[in-house]
Amino acid sequence: MKIDKDSVVSFRYRLRDAAGHDLGSSDAGDPVTYLHGHGSLIPGLEAGLRGRAAGERATVTVPPDQGYGPRHDAPLQRIPIKRLLGHGKRPQPGQVVAVQAADGTRQVTVVKVGKFNVDVDTNHPLAGRVLEFDVEVIEVRAATPEELAHGHAHGPGGHHH
């Protein structure tokens, strides 16, 4: 079966930027599992996986406009430290942290830390970067009616209820 809309896909990846710097991988845990065609991945990666089958390996190059968008100048914002999700330790400049925003959880980069507030760069840490994903498709299957109704994959690596 080839990856198409409403397929449940499991894959492993290694992510690098255009200069070859390692940015992460799925090697340490379960493969990534998602429902194809429902906006679960950045658009460029989802498009690069379309039409592939289990066992295939590929390198998918994702330009910024199909990834995390361009970098914007002057995106600094001051927020209370207590708004940082999982803020058990005092954040440090350069650290990527999660904050709850009106449109959901966002990753931001700490620029300056004060007593009660932090100044953060609201650009996504990967904004403005060309990304290269080395992917291996592990499994492709048809989504269940329940997965389609919920809009996401269930089971190992997917969403659990």
N, CA, C and O of each residue as an XYZ file, in Angstrom:
644
protein
N       0.847     -1.184      0.000
C       0.000      0.000      0.000
C       0.885      1.238      0.000
O       1.887      1.300      0.714
N       0.508      2.213     -0.801
C       1.257      3.471     -0.874
C       0.590      4.533     -0.003
O      -0.623      4.515      0.208
N       1.404      5.451      0.494
C       0.907      6.518      1.361
C       0.029      7.460      0.554
O       0.433      7.965     -0.493
N      -1.174      7.688      1.058
C      -2.125      8.608      0.454
C      -3.041      9.121      1.562
O      -2.928      8.685      2.708
N      -3.928     10.026      1.238
C      -4.843     10.585      2.236
C      -5.555      9.456      2.975
O      -5.993      8.481      2.364
N      -5.664      9.593      4.276
C      -6.331      8.646      5.173
C      -5.545      7.359      5.398
O      -6.111      6.370      5.863
N      -4.241      7.352      5.074
C      -3.365      6.236      5.442
C      -2.792      6.527      6.820
O      -2.542      7.682      7.164
N      -2.584      5.475      7.608
C      -1.838      5.606      8.852
C      -0.416      5.157      8.517
O      -0.197      4.059      8.004
N       0.541      6.030      8.818
C       1.927      5.812      8.416
C       2.819      5.814      9.658
O       2.671      6.659     10.541
N       3.743      4.859      9.711
C       4.788      4.847     10.735
C       6.117      4.982     10.021
O       6.374      4.290      9.036
N       6.968      5.881     10.520
C       8.274      6.077      9.896
C       9.312      6.491     10.934
O       8.979      6.980     12.013
N      10.557      6.284     10.584
C      11.689      6.760     11.389
C      12.361      7.863     10.588
O      12.285      7.886      9.360
N      13.023      8.783     11.297
C      13.680      9.883     10.595
C      14.959     10.299     11.303
O      15.153     10.049     12.493
N      15.822     10.943     10.531
C      16.974     11.688     11.040
C      16.868     13.046     10.369
O      16.705     13.134      9.152
N      16.963     14.113     11.171
C      16.786     15.471     10.667
C      18.105     16.226     10.728
O      18.800     16.210     11.744
N      18.445     16.903      9.602
C      19.630     17.767      9.509
C      19.200     19.077      8.869
O      18.168     19.154      8.202
N      20.022     20.115      9.088
C      19.779     21.347      8.339
C      20.604     21.274      7.055
O      21.314     20.294      6.831
N      20.515     22.296      6.217
C      21.186     22.287      4.916
C      22.705     22.208      5.037
O      23.379     21.750      4.115
N      23.250     22.657      6.185
C      24.698     22.594      6.400
C      25.135     21.234      6.936
O      26.325     21.001      7.148
N      24.168     20.333      7.156
C      24.499     18.996      7.640
C      24.518     18.845      9.146
O      24.890     17.784      9.647
N      24.126     19.882      9.891
C      24.091     19.786     11.347
C      22.936     18.887     11.787
O      21.803     19.051     11.335
N      23.232     17.949     12.663
C      22.225     17.014     13.155
C      21.246     17.751     14.064
O      21.663     18.411     15.015
N      19.947     17.644     13.780
C      18.923     18.337     14.558
C      18.022     17.388     15.326
O      17.146     17.842     16.062
N      18.209     16.096     15.178
C      17.401     15.142     15.919
C      17.035     13.931     15.100
O      17.275     13.866     13.894
N      16.438     12.962     15.797
C      16.022     11.735     15.131
C      14.974     11.031     15.977
O      14.699     11.420     17.111
N      14.404      9.999     15.406
C      13.440      9.170     16.125
C      14.089      7.872     16.586
O      13.386      6.946     16.992
N      15.416      7.788     16.533
C      16.125      6.547     16.842
C      15.880      6.035     18.256
O      15.856      4.822     18.464
N      15.699      6.908     19.221
C      15.618      6.504     20.620
C      14.283      5.861     20.998
O      14.219      5.150     22.000
N      13.240      6.085     20.245
C      11.932      5.579     20.646
C      11.179      4.913     19.526
O      11.754      4.445     18.544
N       9.865      4.886     19.705
C       8.986      4.312     18.693
C       9.028      5.156     17.429
O       9.365      6.339     17.485
N       8.685      4.555     16.279
C       8.575      5.360     15.060
C       7.478      6.416     15.224
O       6.608      6.290     16.086
N       7.530      7.440     14.404
C       6.473      8.450     14.351
C       5.304      7.825     13.605
O       5.485      7.246     12.534
N       4.106      7.941     14.169
C       2.905      7.412     13.532
C       1.903      8.543     13.385
O       1.640      9.272     14.342
N       1.340      8.695     12.187
C       0.417      9.808     11.948
C      -0.620      9.415     10.906
O      -0.460      8.424     10.194
N      -1.685     10.206     10.828
C      -2.741     10.038      9.836
C      -2.438     10.987      8.682
O      -2.484     12.206      8.848
N      -2.129     10.432      7.521
C      -1.694     11.236      6.377
C      -2.855     12.065      5.815
O      -3.984     11.590      5.691
N      -2.536     13.315      5.482
C      -3.511     14.195      4.850
C      -4.368     14.973      5.826
O      -5.363     15.580      5.428
N      -3.997     14.967      7.108
C      -4.796     15.645      8.128
C      -3.999     16.708      8.881
O      -4.388     17.113      9.976
N      -2.879     17.166      8.295
C      -2.117     18.261      8.880
C      -1.316     17.906     10.112
O      -0.995     18.787     10.910
N      -0.985     16.641     10.286
C      -0.228     16.215     11.462
C       1.264     16.496     11.353
O       1.956     16.558     12.369
N       1.763     16.666     10.146
C       3.186     16.927      9.900
C       3.334     18.266      9.197
O       2.362     18.819      8.680
N       4.565     18.787      9.181
C       4.799     19.981      8.381
C       4.505     19.626      6.918
O       4.769     18.502      6.493
N       3.964     20.568      6.151
C       3.505     20.262      4.788
C       4.560     19.646      3.883
O       4.249     18.721      3.132
N       5.788     20.123      3.928
C       6.823     19.615      3.030
C       7.189     18.166      3.298
O       7.463     17.410      2.366
N       7.197     17.774      4.567
C       7.502     16.376      4.895
C       6.338     15.479      4.492
O       6.545     14.402      3.935
N       5.117     15.921      4.772
C       3.956     15.127      4.389
C       3.916     14.929      2.868
O       3.646     13.825      2.397
N       4.181     15.986      2.106
C       4.198     15.885      0.641
C       5.305     14.940      0.172
O       5.114     14.191     -0.786
N       6.456     14.971      0.840
C       7.571     14.110      0.461
C       7.345     12.641      0.766
O       8.001     11.776      0.187
N       6.423     12.355      1.669
C       6.110     10.964      1.999
C       5.006     10.378      1.108
O       4.916      9.161      0.942
N       4.180     11.242      0.545
C       3.069     10.780     -0.289
C       3.587      9.875     -1.410
O       4.579     10.185     -2.069
N       2.895      8.751     -1.613
C       3.240      7.832     -2.693
C       4.294      6.802     -2.334
O       4.584      5.919     -3.142
N       4.871      6.886     -1.154
C       5.900      5.918     -0.747
C       5.231      4.710     -0.082
O       4.070      4.769      0.325
N       5.995      3.608      0.018
C       5.470      2.370      0.594
C       6.382      1.895      1.722
O       7.515      2.356      1.850
N       5.883      0.981      2.527
C       6.676      0.408      3.614
C       7.979     -0.154      3.057
O       8.000     -0.792      2.005
N       9.062      0.096      3.783
C      10.381     -0.369      3.370
C      11.169      0.653      2.559
O      12.379      0.499      2.392
N      10.516      1.682      2.056
C      11.223      2.703      1.272
C      11.997      3.643      2.177
O      11.576      3.957      3.290
N      13.141      4.083      1.668
C      13.957      5.118      2.316
C      14.074      6.277      1.347
O      14.122      6.084      0.132
N      14.120      7.483      1.892
C      14.235      8.658      1.026
C      14.787      9.820      1.835
O      14.722      9.827      3.064
N      15.332     10.799      1.128
C      15.697     12.071      1.732
C      14.701     13.097      1.225
O      14.534     13.272      0.018
N      14.039     13.773      2.153
C      13.037     14.777      1.819
C      13.580     16.134      2.243
O      13.820     16.368      3.428
N      13.775     17.031      1.276
C      14.254     18.380      1.553
C      13.051     19.304      1.662
O      12.207     19.358      0.768
N      12.986     20.036      2.780
C      11.838     20.892      3.063
C      12.297     22.341      3.167
O      13.040     22.682      4.087
N      11.870     23.207      2.238
C      12.215     24.632      2.330
C      11.418     25.286      3.470
O      10.396     24.748      3.897
N      11.876     26.431      3.957
C      11.202     27.082      5.087
C       9.703     27.289      4.899
O       8.939     27.117      5.849
N       9.268     27.654      3.698
C       7.838     27.922      3.512
C       6.983     26.659      3.574
O       5.761     26.750      3.688
N       7.608     25.477      3.500
C       6.885     24.215      3.642
C       7.207     23.530      4.970
O       6.771     22.410      5.234
N       7.998     24.250      5.813
C       8.385     23.708      7.111
C       7.819     24.558      8.233
O       6.615     24.560      8.488
N       8.707     25.276      8.897
C       8.304     26.088     10.050
C       8.225     27.572      9.726
O       8.161     28.407     10.628
N       8.231     27.899      8.435
C       8.052     29.277      8.006
C       9.341     30.077      8.035
O      10.371     29.589      8.500
N       9.285     31.309      7.538
C      10.466     32.177      7.542
C      10.715     32.730      8.945
O       9.815     32.754      9.783
N      11.946     33.173      9.186
C      12.237     33.874     10.450
C      11.733     35.298     10.321
O      11.893     35.925      9.274
N      11.136     35.801     11.363
C      10.648     37.174     11.395
C      11.545     37.998     12.295
O      11.987     37.525     13.343
N      11.815     39.235     11.888
C      12.624     40.128     12.708
C      11.808     40.628     13.894
O      10.584     40.734     13.821
N      12.501     40.932     14.982
C      11.911     41.524     16.186
C      10.711     40.751     16.729
O       9.670     41.350     16.999
N      10.835     39.431     16.895
C       9.711     38.677     17.414
C       9.753     38.493     18.939
O       9.128     37.574     19.469
N      10.492     39.371     19.649
C      10.634     39.204     21.095
C       9.325     39.507     21.813
O       8.582     40.420     21.451
N       9.073     38.711     22.840
C       7.887     38.899     23.648
C       8.256     38.613     25.099
O       8.999     37.672     25.375
N       7.750     39.405     26.012
C       7.982     39.180     27.441
C       6.781     38.435     28.010
O       5.635     38.855     27.850
N       7.069     37.323     28.677
C       5.994     36.540     29.274
C       6.369     36.152     30.706
O       7.551     36.052     31.033
N       5.364     35.933     31.559
C       5.648     35.478     32.926
C       6.257     34.073     32.910
O       5.837     33.218     32.130
N       7.225     33.848     33.754
C       7.869     32.531     33.840
C       6.828     31.448     34.110
O       6.954     30.330     33.609
N       5.806     31.768     34.893
C       4.801     30.763     35.245
C       3.995     30.268     34.033
O       3.314     29.247     34.129
N       4.063     30.975     32.899
C       3.370     30.527     31.676
C       4.159     29.480     30.898
O       3.640     28.884     29.953
N       5.419     29.254     31.294
C       6.214     28.223     30.630
C       5.688     26.861     31.057
O       5.480     26.621     32.247
N       5.475     25.986     30.117
C       4.969     24.651     30.440
C       6.110     23.793     30.976
O       7.189     23.741     30.387
N       5.864     23.129     32.084
C       6.893     22.279     32.690
C       8.091     23.073     33.156
O       9.227     22.636     32.979
N       7.858     24.251     33.757
C       8.948     25.176     34.101
C       9.562     24.884     35.462
O       9.878     25.825     36.190
N       9.744     23.620     35.835
C      10.303     23.275     37.134
C      11.639     23.934     37.414
O      11.857     24.420     38.524
N      12.528     23.966     36.458
C      13.834     24.607     36.627
C      13.796     26.006     36.040
O      13.001     26.291     35.144
N      14.653     26.872     36.543
C      14.752     28.229     36.004
C      15.303     28.142     34.578
O      16.352     27.535     34.363
N      14.617     28.736     33.610
C      15.093     28.653     32.214
C      16.399     29.420     32.024
O      16.727     30.333     32.782
N      17.121     29.024     31.003
C      18.404     29.651     30.669
C      18.329     30.244     29.266
O      17.628     29.703     28.411
N      19.047     31.358     29.007
C      19.086     31.905     27.654
C      19.554     30.838     26.652
O      20.495     30.090     26.916
N      18.875     30.787     25.499
C      19.182     29.808     24.464
C      18.356     28.538     24.574
O      18.319     27.739     23.638
N      17.697     28.344     25.705
C      16.892     27.146     25.912
C      15.576     27.251     25.138
O      14.953     28.312     25.101
N      15.166     26.157     24.530
C      13.872     26.089     23.858
C      12.862     25.590     24.880
O      13.059     24.550     25.508
N      11.772     26.345     25.040
C      10.736     26.003     26.005
C       9.371     26.030     25.321
O       9.225     26.581     24.230
N       8.388     25.439     25.963
C       7.024     25.435     25.436
C       6.174     26.417     26.228
O       6.295     26.518     27.449
N       5.314     27.139     25.517
C       4.357     28.048     26.151
C       2.974     27.768     25.569
O       2.829     27.348     24.421
N       1.967     28.016     26.402
C       0.593     27.874     25.933
C       0.178     29.188     25.305
O       0.167     30.221     25.975
N      -0.164     29.161     24.031
C      -0.616     30.352     23.300
C      -2.088     30.168     22.941
O      -2.650     29.088     23.123
N      -2.691     31.205     22.442
C      -4.105     31.155     22.062
C      -4.366     30.080     21.008
O      -5.445     29.488     20.978
N      -3.372     29.824     20.136
C      -3.537     28.837     19.068
C      -2.917     27.483     19.407
O      -2.701     26.665     18.513
N      -2.629     27.236     20.681
C      -2.058     25.951     21.104
C      -0.668     26.120     21.685
O      -0.216     27.238     21.929
N      -0.001     25.011     21.901
C       1.351     25.020     22.465
C       2.345     25.439     21.395
O       2.274     24.978     20.256
N       3.285     26.327     21.770
C       4.315     26.792     20.837
C       5.675     26.632     21.465
O       5.817     26.751     22.682
N       6.675     26.364     20.655
C       8.058     26.353     21.113
C       8.638     27.734     20.874
O       8.461     28.320     19.806
N       9.336     28.251     21.882
C       9.993     29.546     21.789
C      11.397     29.396     22.367
O      11.681     28.428     23.072
N      12.271     30.354     22.070
C      13.631     30.321     22.573
C      13.827     31.440     23.582
O      13.517     32.598     23.303
N      14.343     31.089     24.761
C      14.583     32.070     25.813
C      15.761     32.947     25.418
O      16.825     32.445     25.056
N      15.564     34.274     25.491
C      16.612     35.234     25.163
C      17.182     35.858     26.437
O      18.396     36.014     26.567
N      16.297     36.215     27.381
C      16.713     36.888     28.615
C      15.803     36.416     29.746
O      14.600     36.237     29.554
N      16.390     36.217     30.928
C      15.623     35.751     32.078
C      15.663     36.815     33.166
O      16.735     37.257     33.579
N      14.483     37.223     33.625
C      14.366     38.151     34.744
C      13.855     37.418     35.967
O      13.794     36.189     35.982
N      13.488     38.171     36.993
C      13.019     37.560     38.236
C      11.672     36.856     38.040
O      11.486     35.735     38.515
N      10.738     37.503     37.349
C       9.403     36.952     37.176
C       9.022     36.699     35.715
O       8.052     35.997     35.432
N       9.793     37.277     34.794
C       9.468     37.193     33.366
C      10.661     36.695     32.561
O      11.808     36.738     33.009
N      10.351     36.223     31.360
C      11.404     35.875     30.400
C      11.085     36.577     29.093
O       9.920     36.742     28.732
N      12.132     36.992     28.384
C      11.978     37.492     27.026
C      12.264     36.312     26.108
O      13.294     35.649     26.235
N      11.349     36.058     25.186
C      11.491     34.913     24.293
C      11.413     35.349     22.841
O      10.741     36.322     22.499
N      12.114     34.608     21.997
C      12.029     34.752     20.545
C      10.897     33.837     20.120
O      10.979     32.623     20.303
N       9.837     34.408     19.553
C       8.661     33.610     19.209
C       8.768     32.878     17.873
O       7.858     32.135     17.506
N       9.866     33.076     17.143
C      10.086     32.251     15.961
C      10.232     30.801     16.413
O      10.816     30.543     17.466
N       9.717     29.862     15.644
C       9.981     28.457     15.923
C      11.491     28.260     15.798
O      12.104     28.868     14.922
N      12.108     27.438     16.636
C      13.562     27.240     16.552
C      14.064     26.799     15.177
O      15.231     27.020     14.854
N      13.207     26.181     14.364
C      13.621     25.736     13.030
C      13.113     26.652     11.917
O      13.250     26.321     10.739
N      12.534     27.791     12.269
C      12.042     28.740     11.263
C      13.199     29.263     10.423
O      14.293     29.505     10.933
N      12.944     29.434      9.136
C      13.939     29.996      8.226
C      15.004     29.017      7.779
O      15.938     29.407      7.078
N      14.892     27.761      8.161
C      15.926     26.784      7.835
C      15.415     25.773      6.810
O      14.264     25.338      6.854
N      16.307     25.416      5.885
C      16.034     24.309      4.976
C      16.320     23.040      5.768
O      17.393     22.894      6.353
N      15.362     22.129      5.783
C      15.475     20.907      6.567
C      15.605     19.697      5.656
O      14.967     19.629      4.605
N      16.431     18.745      6.060
C      16.600     17.500      5.305
C      16.254     16.335      6.218
O      16.927     16.095      7.220
N      15.199     15.617      5.863
C      14.763     14.450      6.613
C      15.191     13.195      5.863
O      14.801     12.995      4.713
N      15.993     12.349      6.511
C      16.245     11.004      5.992
C      15.186     10.134      6.642
O      15.173      9.974      7.863
N      14.301      9.572      5.837
C      13.172      8.817      6.374
C      13.212      7.364      5.908
O      13.708      7.044      4.827
N      12.674      6.502      6.761
C      12.436      5.108      6.410
C      10.990      4.822      6.777
O      10.605      4.926      7.941
N      10.197      4.464      5.787
C       8.797      4.140      6.016
C       8.738      2.725      6.590
O       9.226      1.779      5.972
N       8.146      2.586      7.761
C       8.068      1.298      8.443
C       6.769      0.568      8.092
O       6.782     -0.623      7.782
N       5.646      1.296      8.145
C       4.351      0.656      7.916
C       3.388      1.660      7.298
O       3.419      2.849      7.614
N       2.537      1.162      6.418
C       1.443      1.951      5.842
C       0.204      1.068      5.890
O       0.230     -0.079      5.444
N      -0.882      1.612      6.435
C      -2.133      0.866      6.488
C      -3.298      1.835      6.337
O      -3.138      3.044      6.501
N      -4.454      1.300      6.028
C      -5.665      2.116      5.942
C      -6.085      2.512      7.362
O      -5.980      1.717      8.297
N      -6.552      3.731      7.504
C      -7.038      4.200      8.799
C      -8.348      3.509      9.143
O      -9.129      3.150      8.263
N      -8.572      3.331     10.435
C      -9.843      2.772     10.896
C     -10.903      3.872     10.866
O     -10.559      5.054     10.843
N     -12.181      3.507     10.866
C     -13.227      4.531     10.936
C     -13.090      5.432     12.172
O     -13.364      6.630     12.105
N     -12.669      4.851     13.290
C     -12.484      5.640     14.512
C     -11.355      6.667     14.334
O     -11.492      7.817     14.752
N     -10.250      6.257     13.718
C      -9.138      7.182     13.475
C      -9.577      8.318     12.559
O      -9.226      9.476     12.789
N     -10.339      7.994     11.529
C     -10.830      9.031     10.616
C     -11.773      9.984     11.337
O     -11.720     11.193     11.115
N     -12.633      9.452     12.195
C     -13.567     10.300     12.940
C     -12.833     11.226     13.899
O     -13.242     12.370     14.095
N     -11.744     10.733     14.500
C     -10.971     11.532     15.461
C      -9.934     12.427     14.790
O      -9.481     13.402     15.389
N      -9.552     12.105     13.546
C      -8.591     12.925     12.815
C      -7.145     12.684     13.181
O      -6.290     13.529     12.914
N      -6.851     11.523     13.801
C      -5.469     11.182     14.142
C      -5.320      9.668     14.277
O      -6.305      8.948     14.437
N      -4.063      9.194     14.211
C      -3.775      7.770     14.334
C      -3.881      7.332     15.784
O      -3.618      8.112     16.700
N      -4.267      6.082     15.985
C      -4.317      5.485     17.314
C      -3.293      4.370     17.407
O      -2.791      3.902     16.385
N      -2.978      3.943     18.613
C      -2.097      2.809     18.811
C      -0.666      3.233     19.027
O      -0.394      4.420     19.212
N       0.277      2.268     19.006
C       1.690      2.565     19.267
C       2.215      3.690     18.378
O       2.103      3.634     17.153
N       2.777      4.690     19.003
C       3.322      5.828     18.277
C       2.276      6.844     17.879
O       2.623      7.962     17.500
N       1.009      6.489     17.954
C      -0.073      7.405     17.638
C      -0.722      7.889     18.915
O      -0.123      7.817     19.989
N      -1.937      8.381     18.806
C      -2.661      8.933     19.944
C      -3.379      7.796     20.680
O      -3.915      6.886     20.048
N      -3.388      7.851     21.993
C      -4.090      6.860     22.805
C      -5.207      7.565     23.555
O      -5.036      8.697     24.008
N      -6.339      6.910     23.687
C      -7.446      7.483     24.466
C      -7.525      6.783     25.789
O      -8.386      7.105     26.607
